[in-house]
Amino acid sequence: MNIVAISWKNLKLKPLNTALNILLVAFGTGILVLLLLASSQIGEKMEHNSKDIDLVVGAKGSPLQLVLSSIYYIDFPTGNILLKDAQRVMRDPAVKKAVPLALGDNYNGIRIVGTDSNFIDLYDLKLQSGRFWHSDFEATIGAAVALDQNLKIGDNFFGAHGLTGSADVHKSHAYKVTGILEAQGSVADDLILTSVRSVWKMHDHVGHDHDHHDHEQTDNGEKELTSLLIRYRSPLSAALFPRMINETTNMQAASPAQESTRLFSLIGIGIDTLQWFALMIMVIAGISVFVSLYNALKERAYDLAIMRSIGASRPVIFAIVISEGLAMTFIGSVLGIFLAHLSLQLISCYQEGSQTRFNGLIFINSELLVLAAGLLTGMVSSVIPALRAYQADISRILAGK
C-alpha cells in the first residue's frame, strides 16, 4: 500500500483547503527566510568591509555617521579635519597604519575617494587591468564601477561636486582611468580611487568652476582631509588612543565594531518584530492544517474503516494522516524558501551599489532549520487527527453508529 500516493489523492479531494494551507505555510516561511538572508548578508558585508579597521578619526559629530561615511560610504561625512592635525595622529606611536580619505565629489552617484597606497594594502586590492593611480587626476576604478558605467582603461570622465547628483560638474579637470580593480566583494568595487592631491587640486580656488565654499581647503589655504582609517600597532592601544583623540583634540574617534553593533541593535528591533509576525503566521498555518485534517477525518471515516477492513493496519492509517500534514507543510516550506530567494533577487535589481545589493542565489544553513520547523509544524498539527484515525472503532463506523 503506497502511503504517499494515498495521502496525495486525499489532499487533492479538497484543492482549495490544501492550497490555502500551503500558502499560509509558504508566507510564514518566506518572511522568516527573507529576514534571515537579508540580515546575514548585511552583517557579512559590514564585517568584511571593516575587518582590518580598528578606528575612524574625523570631525566631531555622530560617530555612527562617521563610520557609515568613511567605511561604507552610505552617509554624508561629519565634516573635515585639518591636514596638520591628521598628520599628528598618523605619526602617533600607537598607529601602525593610517589611511587618509578625502571625499566630496562623485561621478554619476559613485563616490570619488582621494587616498594613498595604504588604501590598497588595507583592502588587499588587486588589478584586473591597467595600473594604480599615480599622477594627478589619474583614477583606479572598482570592478562594479567599470561594469555599470561602461568605463575602460584610457577613458576620461568629469567628477561632480557633492556626494550625489551631477548638476555641478568640475569641467576644469578630467579624470583618466588608468586601472580597473578585480572584484573584491568589498566596498572598493563601488569606488573611484585617486590621489588626495587630485581632490585638493580639483577644489583649488584658482580655476574653480563653481561658487560653493571649498570644502577641501580652509579660507587661509590650509589643506583638509575628511577622515583617517586607523589600524593599531597593538591591541592595548584600543584602551587609550580613542579617548586621547576625543578628549584632547577637536576630532572624534569612532570604533567600527561598536558602531556596527549599535546599528544592528537599532535594525534588530524591526527585524525581531517581523520575525514574530512570521512565527505567528506559521502558528496560524499549523492550526489551519489541524482543522483541515480533523474535518477531513470526519468525512473520510467510512473510507478509512473500509481500508482497515481490507487489511490496512492502524499504523498505516496513522501514517497516511501524518503524511498529509507533512506533505502540505513540506510543499509550503519549500515554496516559501523559493519565494524568499526570488524576492531578494528582484529587490537587488533595484539597488544601486553592489555593497548594498542583496544576492538571492546565496543559501545559508539557517534555511534548513526553517524547513525543519515547517515539517515539525505539520507533524504536530497532524498528531491529534492521526491518533483519532488510529483509535477509530471500525465496527461502529461500518455499522453506521
Contacts in CASP RR format, 6 or more apart in sequence:
PFRMAT RR
TARGET T0000
AUTHOR 0000-0000-0000
METHOD contacts of the structure
MODEL  1
MNIVAISWKNLKLKPLNTALNILLVAFGTGILVLLLLASSQIGEKMEHNS
KDIDLVVGAKGSPLQLVLSSIYYIDFPTGNILLKDAQRVMRDPAVKKAVP
LALGDNYNGIRIVGTDSNFIDLYDLKLQSGRFWHSDFEATIGAAVALDQN
LKIGDNFFGAHGLTGSADVHKSHAYKVTGILEAQGSVADDLILTSVRSVW
KMHDHVGHDHDHHDHEQTDNGEKELTSLLIRYRSPLSAALFPRMINETTN
MQAASPAQESTRLFSLIGIGIDTLQWFALMIMVIAGISVFVSLYNALKER
AYDLAIMRSIGASRPVIFAIVISEGLAMTFIGSVLGIFLAHLSLQLISCY
QEGSQTRFNGLIFINSELLVLAAGLLTGMVSSVIPALRAYQADISRILAG
K
1 312 0 8 1.000
1 316 0 8 1.000
3 316 0 8 1.000
3 319 0 8 1.000
3 320 0 8 1.000
3 323 0 8 1.000
4 323 0 8 1.000
4 327 0 8 1.000
6 320 0 8 1.000
7 320 0 8 1.000
7 323 0 8 1.000
7 324 0 8 1.000
7 327 0 8 1.000
8 327 0 8 1.000
10 296 0 8 1.000
10 300 0 8 1.000
10 320 0 8 1.000
10 324 0 8 1.000
11 18 0 8 1.000
11 324 0 8 1.000
11 327 0 8 1.000
11 328 0 8 1.000
12 18 0 8 1.000
13 296 0 8 1.000
14 292 0 8 1.000
14 296 0 8 1.000
17 292 0 8 1.000
17 296 0 8 1.000
18 292 0 8 1.000
18 328 0 8 1.000
20 288 0 8 1.000
21 285 0 8 1.000
21 286 0 8 1.000
21 288 0 8 1.000
21 289 0 8 1.000
21 292 0 8 1.000
21 328 0 8 1.000
21 329 0 8 1.000
22 328 0 8 1.000
22 331 0 8 1.000
22 332 0 8 1.000
22 335 0 8 1.000
23 332 0 8 1.000
24 281 0 8 1.000
24 284 0 8 1.000
24 285 0 8 1.000
24 286 0 8 1.000
24 288 0 8 1.000
25 282 0 8 1.000
25 285 0 8 1.000
25 286 0 8 1.000
25 289 0 8 1.000
25 328 0 8 1.000
25 329 0 8 1.000
25 331 0 8 1.000
25 332 0 8 1.000
25 333 0 8 1.000
25 335 0 8 1.000
25 336 0 8 1.000
25 374 0 8 1.000
25 377 0 8 1.000
26 332 0 8 1.000
26 333 0 8 1.000
26 335 0 8 1.000
26 336 0 8 1.000
26 339 0 8 1.000
27 281 0 8 1.000
27 285 0 8 1.000
27 336 0 8 1.000
28 278 0 8 1.000
28 279 0 8 1.000
28 281 0 8 1.000
28 282 0 8 1.000
28 285 0 8 1.000
28 336 0 8 1.000
29 278 0 8 1.000
29 282 0 8 1.000
29 332 0 8 1.000
29 333 0 8 1.000
29 335 0 8 1.000
29 336 0 8 1.000
29 337 0 8 1.000
29 340 0 8 1.000
29 370 0 8 1.000
29 371 0 8 1.000
29 374 0 8 1.000
30 278 0 8 1.000
30 336 0 8 1.000
30 337 0 8 1.000
30 339 0 8 1.000
30 340 0 8 1.000
30 343 0 8 1.000
31 274 0 8 1.000
31 275 0 8 1.000
31 277 0 8 1.000
31 278 0 8 1.000
31 281 0 8 1.000
31 340 0 8 1.000
32 275 0 8 1.000
32 278 0 8 1.000
32 279 0 8 1.000
32 282 0 8 1.000
32 340 0 8 1.000
32 370 0 8 1.000
33 336 0 8 1.000
33 337 0 8 1.000
33 340 0 8 1.000
33 341 0 8 1.000
33 367 0 8 1.000
33 370 0 8 1.000
34 340 0 8 1.000
34 343 0 8 1.000
34 344 0 8 1.000
35 271 0 8 1.000
35 274 0 8 1.000
35 275 0 8 1.000
35 278 0 8 1.000
36 364 0 8 1.000
36 366 0 8 1.000
36 367 0 8 1.000
36 370 0 8 1.000
37 340 0 8 1.000
37 341 0 8 1.000
37 344 0 8 1.000
37 358 0 8 1.000
37 360 0 8 1.000
37 362 0 8 1.000
37 364 0 8 1.000
38 344 0 8 1.000
38 358 0 8 1.000
39 267 0 8 1.000
39 268 0 8 1.000
39 271 0 8 1.000
40 364 0 8 1.000
40 366 0 8 1.000
41 358 0 8 1.000
41 359 0 8 1.000
41 362 0 8 1.000
42 267 0 8 1.000
43 264 0 8 1.000
45 355 0 8 1.000
46 72 0 8 1.000
46 260 0 8 1.000
46 263 0 8 1.000
47 260 0 8 1.000
48 185 0 8 1.000
48 186 0 8 1.000
49 71 0 8 1.000
49 72 0 8 1.000
49 186 0 8 1.000
49 187 0 8 1.000
49 355 0 8 1.000
50 67 0 8 1.000
50 71 0 8 1.000
50 256 0 8 1.000
50 257 0 8 1.000
50 260 0 8 1.000
52 122 0 8 1.000
52 123 0 8 1.000
52 231 0 8 1.000
53 71 0 8 1.000
53 122 0 8 1.000
53 229 0 8 1.000
53 230 0 8 1.000
53 231 0 8 1.000
53 256 0 8 1.000
54 230 0 8 1.000
54 231 0 8 1.000
54 232 0 8 1.000
54 237 0 8 1.000
54 238 0 8 1.000
54 255 0 8 1.000
54 256 0 8 1.000
55 229 0 8 1.000
55 230 0 8 1.000
55 232 0 8 1.000
55 238 0 8 1.000
55 241 0 8 1.000
55 242 0 8 1.000
55 245 0 8 1.000
55 253 0 8 1.000
55 254 0 8 1.000
55 255 0 8 1.000
55 256 0 8 1.000
56 66 0 8 1.000
56 67 0 8 1.000
56 70 0 8 1.000
56 71 0 8 1.000
56 227 0 8 1.000
56 228 0 8 1.000
56 229 0 8 1.000
56 230 0 8 1.000
56 253 0 8 1.000
56 254 0 8 1.000
56 255 0 8 1.000
56 256 0 8 1.000
57 81 0 8 1.000
57 86 0 8 1.000
57 89 0 8 1.000
57 227 0 8 1.000
57 228 0 8 1.000
57 230 0 8 1.000
57 245 0 8 1.000
57 251 0 8 1.000
57 252 0 8 1.000
57 253 0 8 1.000
57 254 0 8 1.000
58 66 0 8 1.000
58 70 0 8 1.000
58 77 0 8 1.000
58 78 0 8 1.000
58 79 0 8 1.000
58 81 0 8 1.000
58 226 0 8 1.000
58 227 0 8 1.000
58 228 0 8 1.000
58 251 0 8 1.000
58 252 0 8 1.000
58 253 0 8 1.000
58 254 0 8 1.000
59 66 0 8 1.000
59 77 0 8 1.000
59 78 0 8 1.000
59 79 0 8 1.000
59 80 0 8 1.000
59 81 0 8 1.000
59 227 0 8 1.000
59 251 0 8 1.000
59 252 0 8 1.000
60 78 0 8 1.000
60 250 0 8 1.000
60 251 0 8 1.000
60 252 0 8 1.000
61 78 0 8 1.000
61 252 0 8 1.000
62 78 0 8 1.000
63 252 0 8 1.000
63 254 0 8 1.000
63 255 0 8 1.000
63 258 0 8 1.000
63 259 0 8 1.000
64 254 0 8 1.000
64 259 0 8 1.000
64 262 0 8 1.000
64 263 0 8 1.000
65 75 0 8 1.000
65 76 0 8 1.000
65 77 0 8 1.000
65 78 0 8 1.000
66 77 0 8 1.000
66 78 0 8 1.000
66 227 0 8 1.000
66 252 0 8 1.000
66 254 0 8 1.000
66 259 0 8 1.000
67 254 0 8 1.000
67 256 0 8 1.000
67 259 0 8 1.000
67 260 0 8 1.000
68 74 0 8 1.000
68 75 0 8 1.000
68 259 0 8 1.000
68 263 0 8 1.000
69 75 0 8 1.000
69 76 0 8 1.000
69 77 0 8 1.000
69 78 0 8 1.000
69 103 0 8 1.000
69 226 0 8 1.000
69 227 0 8 1.000
70 77 0 8 1.000
70 101 0 8 1.000
70 103 0 8 1.000
70 226 0 8 1.000
70 227 0 8 1.000
70 229 0 8 1.000
71 187 0 8 1.000
71 229 0 8 1.000
71 256 0 8 1.000
72 187 0 8 1.000
72 355 0 8 1.000
73 111 0 8 1.000
73 113 0 8 1.000
73 187 0 8 1.000
73 190 0 8 1.000
73 191 0 8 1.000
73 355 0 8 1.000
74 355 0 8 1.000
74 356 0 8 1.000
76 163 0 8 1.000
77 103 0 8 1.000
77 104 0 8 1.000
77 226 0 8 1.000
77 227 0 8 1.000
78 252 0 8 1.000
79 215 0 8 1.000
79 226 0 8 1.000
80 215 0 8 1.000
80 216 0 8 1.000
80 224 0 8 1.000
80 225 0 8 1.000
80 226 0 8 1.000
81 224 0 8 1.000
81 225 0 8 1.000
81 226 0 8 1.000
81 227 0 8 1.000
81 228 0 8 1.000
81 250 0 8 1.000
81 251 0 8 1.000
82 218 0 8 1.000
82 222 0 8 1.000
82 223 0 8 1.000
82 224 0 8 1.000
83 222 0 8 1.000
83 223 0 8 1.000
83 224 0 8 1.000
83 225 0 8 1.000
84 222 0 8 1.000
85 249 0 8 1.000
85 250 0 8 1.000
85 251 0 8 1.000
86 98 0 8 1.000
86 100 0 8 1.000
86 225 0 8 1.000
86 228 0 8 1.000
89 95 0 8 1.000
89 98 0 8 1.000
89 228 0 8 1.000
89 230 0 8 1.000
89 245 0 8 1.000
89 249 0 8 1.000
89 251 0 8 1.000
90 98 0 8 1.000
90 100 0 8 1.000
90 228 0 8 1.000
92 241 0 8 1.000
93 233 0 8 1.000
94 232 0 8 1.000
94 233 0 8 1.000
94 234 0 8 1.000
94 237 0 8 1.000
94 240 0 8 1.000
94 241 0 8 1.000
95 230 0 8 1.000
95 231 0 8 1.000
95 232 0 8 1.000
95 233 0 8 1.000
95 237 0 8 1.000
95 241 0 8 1.000
96 231 0 8 1.000
96 232 0 8 1.000
96 233 0 8 1.000
97 118 0 8 1.000
97 121 0 8 1.000
97 122 0 8 1.000
97 230 0 8 1.000
97 231 0 8 1.000
98 118 0 8 1.000
98 228 0 8 1.000
98 229 0 8 1.000
98 230 0 8 1.000
98 231 0 8 1.000
99 115 0 8 1.000
99 116 0 8 1.000
99 118 0 8 1.000
99 119 0 8 1.000
99 122 0 8 1.000
99 228 0 8 1.000
99 229 0 8 1.000
99 230 0 8 1.000
100 114 0 8 1.000
100 115 0 8 1.000
100 116 0 8 1.000
100 118 0 8 1.000
100 196 0 8 1.000
100 225 0 8 1.000
100 227 0 8 1.000
100 228 0 8 1.000
101 113 0 8 1.000
101 114 0 8 1.000
101 115 0 8 1.000
101 225 0 8 1.000
101 226 0 8 1.000
101 227 0 8 1.000
101 228 0 8 1.000
101 229 0 8 1.000
102 113 0 8 1.000
102 114 0 8 1.000
102 115 0 8 1.000
102 196 0 8 1.000
102 199 0 8 1.000
102 200 0 8 1.000
102 216 0 8 1.000
102 224 0 8 1.000
102 225 0 8 1.000
102 226 0 8 1.000
103 111 0 8 1.000
103 112 0 8 1.000
103 113 0 8 1.000
103 114 0 8 1.000
103 163 0 8 1.000
103 226 0 8 1.000
103 227 0 8 1.000
104 111 0 8 1.000
104 112 0 8 1.000
104 161 0 8 1.000
104 162 0 8 1.000
104 163 0 8 1.000
104 199 0 8 1.000
104 215 0 8 1.000
104 216 0 8 1.000
104 226 0 8 1.000
105 111 0 8 1.000
105 112 0 8 1.000
105 159 0 8 1.000
105 160 0 8 1.000
105 161 0 8 1.000
105 162 0 8 1.000
105 163 0 8 1.000
105 170 0 8 1.000
105 199 0 8 1.000
105 202 0 8 1.000
106 112 0 8 1.000
106 159 0 8 1.000
106 160 0 8 1.000
106 162 0 8 1.000
106 163 0 8 1.000
106 164 0 8 1.000
106 165 0 8 1.000
106 166 0 8 1.000
107 149 0 8 1.000
107 157 0 8 1.000
107 158 0 8 1.000
107 159 0 8 1.000
107 160 0 8 1.000
107 166 0 8 1.000
107 175 0 8 1.000
107 192 0 8 1.000
108 149 0 8 1.000
108 165 0 8 1.000
108 166 0 8 1.000
109 163 0 8 1.000
109 164 0 8 1.000
109 165 0 8 1.000
109 166 0 8 1.000
109 352 0 8 1.000
110 145 0 8 1.000
110 148 0 8 1.000
110 149 0 8 1.000
110 190 0 8 1.000
110 191 0 8 1.000
110 192 0 8 1.000
111 163 0 8 1.000
111 190 0 8 1.000
111 191 0 8 1.000
111 192 0 8 1.000
112 139 0 8 1.000
112 159 0 8 1.000
112 175 0 8 1.000
112 191 0 8 1.000
112 192 0 8 1.000
112 194 0 8 1.000
112 199 0 8 1.000
113 119 0 8 1.000
113 191 0 8 1.000
113 192 0 8 1.000
113 193 0 8 1.000
113 194 0 8 1.000
114 193 0 8 1.000
114 194 0 8 1.000
114 195 0 8 1.000
114 196 0 8 1.000
114 198 0 8 1.000
114 199 0 8 1.000
115 193 0 8 1.000
115 194 0 8 1.000
115 195 0 8 1.000
115 196 0 8 1.000
116 195 0 8 1.000
116 196 0 8 1.000
117 132 0 8 1.000
119 125 0 8 1.000
119 193 0 8 1.000
119 229 0 8 1.000
120 132 0 8 1.000
122 229 0 8 1.000
122 231 0 8 1.000
123 184 0 8 1.000
123 186 0 8 1.000
123 187 0 8 1.000
123 188 0 8 1.000
124 184 0 8 1.000
125 132 0 8 1.000
125 181 0 8 1.000
125 182 0 8 1.000
125 184 0 8 1.000
125 188 0 8 1.000
126 181 0 8 1.000
126 182 0 8 1.000
126 184 0 8 1.000
127 140 0 8 1.000
127 179 0 8 1.000
127 180 0 8 1.000
127 181 0 8 1.000
127 182 0 8 1.000
128 143 0 8 1.000
128 146 0 8 1.000
128 179 0 8 1.000
128 180 0 8 1.000
128 181 0 8 1.000
128 182 0 8 1.000
128 183 0 8 1.000
129 153 0 8 1.000
129 179 0 8 1.000
129 180 0 8 1.000
130 153 0 8 1.000
130 178 0 8 1.000
130 179 0 8 1.000
130 180 0 8 1.000
131 140 0 8 1.000
131 178 0 8 1.000
131 179 0 8 1.000
132 140 0 8 1.000
132 178 0 8 1.000
132 179 0 8 1.000
132 193 0 8 1.000
133 139 0 8 1.000
133 140 0 8 1.000
133 178 0 8 1.000
133 179 0 8 1.000
133 193 0 8 1.000
133 194 0 8 1.000
133 195 0 8 1.000
133 198 0 8 1.000
134 178 0 8 1.000
134 195 0 8 1.000
135 195 0 8 1.000
136 195 0 8 1.000
136 197 0 8 1.000
136 198 0 8 1.000
136 201 0 8 1.000
137 173 0 8 1.000
137 174 0 8 1.000
137 175 0 8 1.000
137 176 0 8 1.000
137 194 0 8 1.000
137 198 0 8 1.000
137 201 0 8 1.000
137 202 0 8 1.000
138 175 0 8 1.000
138 176 0 8 1.000
138 178 0 8 1.000
138 194 0 8 1.000
138 195 0 8 1.000
138 198 0 8 1.000
139 175 0 8 1.000
139 176 0 8 1.000
139 177 0 8 1.000
139 178 0 8 1.000
139 179 0 8 1.000
139 192 0 8 1.000
139 193 0 8 1.000
139 194 0 8 1.000
139 198 0 8 1.000
140 177 0 8 1.000
140 178 0 8 1.000
140 179 0 8 1.000
140 180 0 8 1.000
140 181 0 8 1.000
140 192 0 8 1.000
140 193 0 8 1.000
140 194 0 8 1.000
141 149 0 8 1.000
141 151 0 8 1.000
141 177 0 8 1.000
141 179 0 8 1.000
141 180 0 8 1.000
141 181 0 8 1.000
141 191 0 8 1.000
141 192 0 8 1.000
141 193 0 8 1.000
142 180 0 8 1.000
142 181 0 8 1.000
142 188 0 8 1.000
142 189 0 8 1.000
142 190 0 8 1.000
142 191 0 8 1.000
142 192 0 8 1.000
142 193 0 8 1.000
143 180 0 8 1.000
143 181 0 8 1.000
143 182 0 8 1.000
143 183 0 8 1.000
143 184 0 8 1.000
143 189 0 8 1.000
144 183 0 8 1.000
144 189 0 8 1.000
144 190 0 8 1.000
144 353 0 8 1.000
144 354 0 8 1.000
145 151 0 8 1.000
145 189 0 8 1.000
145 190 0 8 1.000
145 191 0 8 1.000
145 192 0 8 1.000
146 152 0 8 1.000
146 177 0 8 1.000
146 180 0 8 1.000
149 157 0 8 1.000
151 157 0 8 1.000
151 177 0 8 1.000
151 180 0 8 1.000
152 177 0 8 1.000
152 180 0 8 1.000
153 177 0 8 1.000
153 178 0 8 1.000
153 179 0 8 1.000
153 180 0 8 1.000
154 176 0 8 1.000
154 177 0 8 1.000
154 178 0 8 1.000
155 176 0 8 1.000
155 177 0 8 1.000
156 174 0 8 1.000
156 175 0 8 1.000
156 176 0 8 1.000
156 177 0 8 1.000
157 174 0 8 1.000
157 175 0 8 1.000
157 177 0 8 1.000
158 169 0 8 1.000
158 170 0 8 1.000
158 171 0 8 1.000
158 173 0 8 1.000
158 174 0 8 1.000
158 175 0 8 1.000
159 166 0 8 1.000
159 169 0 8 1.000
159 170 0 8 1.000
159 175 0 8 1.000
159 202 0 8 1.000
160 166 0 8 1.000
160 167 0 8 1.000
160 168 0 8 1.000
160 169 0 8 1.000
160 170 0 8 1.000
161 168 0 8 1.000
161 169 0 8 1.000
161 170 0 8 1.000
161 210 0 8 1.000
161 212 0 8 1.000
162 168 0 8 1.000
168 210 0 8 1.000
168 212 0 8 1.000
169 209 0 8 1.000
170 202 0 8 1.000
170 209 0 8 1.000
170 210 0 8 1.000
171 209 0 8 1.000
172 202 0 8 1.000
172 207 0 8 1.000
172 208 0 8 1.000
172 209 0 8 1.000
173 198 0 8 1.000
173 201 0 8 1.000
173 202 0 8 1.000
175 192 0 8 1.000
175 194 0 8 1.000
175 198 0 8 1.000
181 188 0 8 1.000
181 189 0 8 1.000
183 189 0 8 1.000
185 354 0 8 1.000
185 355 0 8 1.000
186 355 0 8 1.000
187 355 0 8 1.000
189 354 0 8 1.000
189 355 0 8 1.000
190 353 0 8 1.000
190 354 0 8 1.000
190 355 0 8 1.000
196 225 0 8 1.000
199 216 0 8 1.000
200 216 0 8 1.000
200 217 0 8 1.000
200 223 0 8 1.000
202 216 0 8 1.000
203 214 0 8 1.000
203 215 0 8 1.000
203 216 0 8 1.000
203 217 0 8 1.000
204 214 0 8 1.000
204 217 0 8 1.000
205 214 0 8 1.000
205 217 0 8 1.000
208 214 0 8 1.000
215 224 0 8 1.000
216 223 0 8 1.000
216 224 0 8 1.000
217 223 0 8 1.000
217 224 0 8 1.000
218 224 0 8 1.000
230 241 0 8 1.000
230 253 0 8 1.000
232 238 0 8 1.000
232 241 0 8 1.000
238 255 0 8 1.000
241 253 0 8 1.000
242 253 0 8 1.000
242 255 0 8 1.000
245 251 0 8 1.000
245 252 0 8 1.000
245 253 0 8 1.000
246 252 0 8 1.000
246 253 0 8 1.000
282 373 0 8 1.000
282 374 0 8 1.000
282 377 0 8 1.000
285 329 0 8 1.000
285 377 0 8 1.000
286 329 0 8 1.000
286 377 0 8 1.000
286 378 0 8 1.000
286 380 0 8 1.000
286 381 0 8 1.000
287 381 0 8 1.000
289 325 0 8 1.000
289 328 0 8 1.000
289 329 0 8 1.000
289 377 0 8 1.000
289 378 0 8 1.000
289 381 0 8 1.000
289 382 0 8 1.000
290 381 0 8 1.000
290 382 0 8 1.000
290 384 0 8 1.000
290 385 0 8 1.000
292 328 0 8 1.000
293 321 0 8 1.000
293 324 0 8 1.000
293 325 0 8 1.000
293 381 0 8 1.000
293 382 0 8 1.000
293 385 0 8 1.000
293 386 0 8 1.000
294 384 0 8 1.000
294 385 0 8 1.000
294 388 0 8 1.000
296 324 0 8 1.000
296 385 0 8 1.000
297 304 0 8 1.000
297 321 0 8 1.000
297 385 0 8 1.000
297 388 0 8 1.000
297 389 0 8 1.000
301 392 0 8 1.000
301 397 0 8 1.000
302 397 0 8 1.000
302 398 0 8 1.000
304 317 0 8 1.000
304 389 0 8 1.000
304 392 0 8 1.000
304 397 0 8 1.000
305 392 0 8 1.000
305 394 0 8 1.000
305 397 0 8 1.000
305 398 0 8 1.000
306 398 0 8 1.000
307 316 0 8 1.000
307 317 0 8 1.000
308 314 0 8 1.000
308 317 0 8 1.000
308 392 0 8 1.000
308 394 0 8 1.000
309 394 0 8 1.000
309 398 0 8 1.000
314 390 0 8 1.000
315 390 0 8 1.000
317 386 0 8 1.000
317 389 0 8 1.000
317 390 0 8 1.000
317 392 0 8 1.000
318 386 0 8 1.000
318 387 0 8 1.000
318 389 0 8 1.000
318 390 0 8 1.000
319 386 0 8 1.000
320 389 0 8 1.000
321 382 0 8 1.000
321 385 0 8 1.000
321 386 0 8 1.000
321 389 0 8 1.000
322 379 0 8 1.000
322 382 0 8 1.000
322 383 0 8 1.000
322 386 0 8 1.000
324 382 0 8 1.000
325 378 0 8 1.000
325 379 0 8 1.000
325 381 0 8 1.000
325 382 0 8 1.000
326 375 0 8 1.000
326 378 0 8 1.000
326 379 0 8 1.000
326 382 0 8 1.000
328 378 0 8 1.000
329 374 0 8 1.000
329 375 0 8 1.000
329 377 0 8 1.000
329 378 0 8 1.000
329 381 0 8 1.000
330 371 0 8 1.000
330 374 0 8 1.000
330 375 0 8 1.000
333 370 0 8 1.000
333 371 0 8 1.000
333 374 0 8 1.000
333 375 0 8 1.000
334 371 0 8 1.000
337 367 0 8 1.000
337 370 0 8 1.000
337 371 0 8 1.000
341 360 0 8 1.000
341 361 0 8 1.000
341 363 0 8 1.000
342 360 0 8 1.000
344 358 0 8 1.000
344 359 0 8 1.000
344 360 0 8 1.000
345 358 0 8 1.000
345 359 0 8 1.000
345 360 0 8 1.000
345 361 0 8 1.000
347 358 0 8 1.000
348 357 0 8 1.000
348 358 0 8 1.000
348 359 0 8 1.000
348 360 0 8 1.000
351 357 0 8 1.000
351 358 0 8 1.000
END
